[in-house]
């Protein structure tokens, strides 16, 4: 019985700590040219993506909140596909024996409509200073970080979808103002 309460306490602490915390920056931040890799070995970095808002979810196969997020991200991705939002997944390469294994895993969770990348030796995660998974890195079309979400998000909730659509508008406006000020 004592072991049961110990496990229950750990699970409750984990659940409480998994709530999402969003940190939007007042000014976009430079992202170093940290690489992550496609299943074919091709290297990518954040500046390679040109969506109005890139939602890069850094996750791990052994992270319970990450798996819950993945179940919801498929619906989110479908809902925002025409809103200038692109969703990518980045997971530790060492968790997968083959790309097919990872694709099958994502398919079981309903996350089939997202592009997935590999983080070799956690260089991307560590280089970005990300301490926990899931962490979502929000990036503007210039490849600059505009914010982070730490913890699990109920991606398929209408409020979250609306919030992210509004965020795209704010990020685009911020970028326009910055470009105007630089002229």
C-alpha positions as CSV (number, residue, x, y, z in Angstrom):
1,X,0.0,0.0,0.0
2,X,2.9,2.4,0.8
3,X,4.3,1.8,-2.7
4,X,1.0,2.6,-4.2
5,X,0.9,6.0,-2.5
6,X,4.5,6.7,-3.5
7,X,3.6,6.0,-7.1
8,X,0.4,8.1,-6.9
9,X,2.3,11.0,-5.4
10,X,4.9,10.9,-8.2
11,X,2.2,10.7,-10.8
12,X,0.3,13.7,-9.3
13,X,3.5,15.8,-9.1
14,X,4.2,14.9,-12.7
15,X,0.7,15.8,-13.9
16,X,0.9,19.2,-12.1
17,X,4.3,20.0,-13.6
18,X,3.1,19.1,-17.1
19,X,0.9,22.1,-17.5
20,X,1.8,24.4,-20.3
21,X,3.6,27.6,-19.7
22,X,3.9,30.0,-22.6
23,X,6.6,32.6,-22.9
24,X,6.3,35.1,-25.8
25,X,9.2,37.3,-26.3
26,X,8.9,41.1,-26.8
27,X,11.5,40.9,-29.5
28,X,12.3,37.9,-31.8
29,X,15.4,36.1,-30.8
30,X,18.2,34.8,-33.0
31,X,18.3,31.0,-33.3
32,X,21.8,29.5,-33.8
33,X,22.2,27.3,-36.9
34,X,21.4,24.1,-34.9
35,X,20.7,21.2,-37.1
36,X,18.1,18.4,-37.0
37,X,17.7,15.7,-39.6
38,X,15.1,14.2,-41.8
39,X,14.7,10.5,-42.1
40,X,17.0,10.4,-45.1
41,X,19.8,12.1,-43.2
42,X,19.3,15.6,-44.8
43,X,20.1,18.5,-42.4
44,X,17.6,21.2,-41.6
45,X,17.6,24.3,-39.3
46,X,14.8,26.6,-38.2
47,X,15.6,29.2,-40.9
48,X,14.8,26.6,-43.6
49,X,11.1,27.0,-42.9
50,X,9.1,29.9,-44.2
51,X,5.7,29.6,-42.5
52,X,4.3,32.7,-40.9
53,X,4.5,30.7,-37.7
54,X,6.5,27.5,-37.3
55,X,5.4,25.3,-34.3
56,X,8.3,23.0,-33.6
57,X,7.4,20.5,-30.9
58,X,10.4,18.9,-29.2
59,X,9.2,15.6,-27.7
60,X,10.4,12.2,-26.5
61,X,8.9,8.8,-26.9
62,X,9.2,8.1,-23.2
63,X,7.3,11.4,-22.2
64,X,3.7,10.8,-21.2
65,X,2.6,14.4,-21.8
66,X,4.4,14.4,-25.2
67,X,2.3,11.4,-26.3
68,X,-0.9,13.2,-25.2
69,X,0.2,16.2,-27.2
70,X,0.8,14.1,-30.3
71,X,-2.7,12.7,-30.2
72,X,-4.0,16.3,-30.3
73,X,-1.5,17.8,-32.7
74,X,-2.8,15.9,-35.7
75,X,-6.2,17.7,-35.3
76,X,-4.5,21.0,-34.6
77,X,-2.4,20.7,-37.7
78,X,-5.4,20.0,-39.9
79,X,-7.3,22.9,-38.4
80,X,-4.6,25.5,-39.0
81,X,-3.1,24.2,-42.3
82,X,-4.4,27.2,-44.2
83,X,-3.5,29.8,-41.6
84,X,0.2,30.2,-42.2
85,X,1.1,27.7,-39.4
86,X,3.4,24.8,-40.0
87,X,3.9,22.1,-37.4
88,X,7.0,19.9,-37.1
89,X,8.1,17.3,-34.6
90,X,11.7,16.9,-33.4
91,X,12.5,13.8,-31.3
92,X,15.8,12.1,-30.2
93,X,17.2,10.1,-33.0
94,X,18.4,7.4,-30.6
95,X,14.8,6.5,-29.7
96,X,14.2,5.0,-33.2
97,X,15.8,1.9,-34.8
98,X,14.3,2.9,-38.2
99,X,12.3,5.8,-39.8
100,X,9.5,3.2,-40.4
101,X,9.3,2.5,-36.7
102,X,8.9,6.2,-35.9
103,X,6.2,6.6,-38.6
104,X,4.3,3.6,-37.3
105,X,4.5,5.0,-33.8
106,X,3.2,8.4,-34.9
107,X,0.5,6.8,-37.0
108,X,-0.8,4.9,-33.9
109,X,-1.1,8.3,-32.1
110,X,-2.9,9.9,-35.1
111,X,0.0,12.3,-35.8
112,X,0.4,11.3,-39.5
113,X,0.1,14.8,-41.1
114,X,3.2,16.3,-39.6
115,X,6.8,16.2,-40.7
116,X,9.1,14.6,-38.1
117,X,12.8,15.2,-37.6
118,X,15.6,13.6,-35.6
119,X,17.7,15.3,-33.0
120,X,21.2,13.7,-33.2
121,X,22.8,13.4,-29.7
122,X,20.3,16.0,-28.4
123,X,22.4,18.8,-30.0
124,X,19.3,20.8,-31.0
125,X,17.5,20.4,-27.7
126,X,20.6,21.2,-25.7
127,X,21.7,24.0,-28.0
128,X,18.4,25.7,-27.6
129,X,18.6,25.3,-23.8
130,X,15.5,23.2,-23.6
131,X,15.3,21.4,-20.3
132,X,12.0,19.4,-20.6
133,X,9.8,17.8,-23.1
134,X,7.4,18.6,-24.5
135,X,8.7,22.1,-25.4
136,X,7.3,23.9,-28.4
137,X,9.6,26.5,-30.1
138,X,7.6,29.2,-31.9
139,X,9.5,30.6,-34.9
140,X,8.6,33.4,-37.4
141,X,9.3,33.2,-41.1
142,X,12.7,34.9,-40.7
143,X,13.8,31.9,-38.6
144,X,13.7,33.8,-35.3
145,X,12.3,32.5,-32.1
146,X,9.2,34.4,-30.9
147,X,8.3,32.3,-28.0
148,X,8.3,28.9,-26.3
149,X,5.6,26.7,-24.7
150,X,6.9,24.4,-22.0
151,X,4.7,21.5,-21.1
152,X,1.6,19.9,-22.5
153,X,-0.9,21.8,-24.6
154,X,-4.5,20.8,-25.5
155,X,-3.8,21.5,-29.1
156,X,-7.2,20.5,-30.4
157,X,-9.2,22.8,-28.1
158,X,-10.9,25.6,-30.0
159,X,-9.4,28.2,-27.6
160,X,-5.9,27.0,-28.4
161,X,-6.5,27.0,-32.1
162,X,-7.9,30.5,-32.0
163,X,-5.0,31.7,-29.8
164,X,-2.5,30.3,-32.3
165,X,-4.3,31.9,-35.2
166,X,-4.2,35.3,-33.4
167,X,-0.5,34.7,-32.6
168,X,0.2,34.3,-36.3
169,X,-1.3,37.8,-36.9
170,X,0.7,39.3,-34.0
171,X,4.0,37.7,-35.2
172,X,3.3,38.9,-38.8
173,X,2.6,42.4,-37.6
174,X,5.7,42.4,-35.4
175,X,7.8,41.4,-38.4
176,X,6.3,44.1,-40.6
177,X,6.9,46.7,-37.9
178,X,10.5,45.6,-37.6
179,X,11.1,45.6,-41.4
180,X,9.5,49.1,-41.6
181,X,11.7,50.4,-38.8
182,X,14.8,49.0,-40.5
183,X,14.1,50.8,-43.8
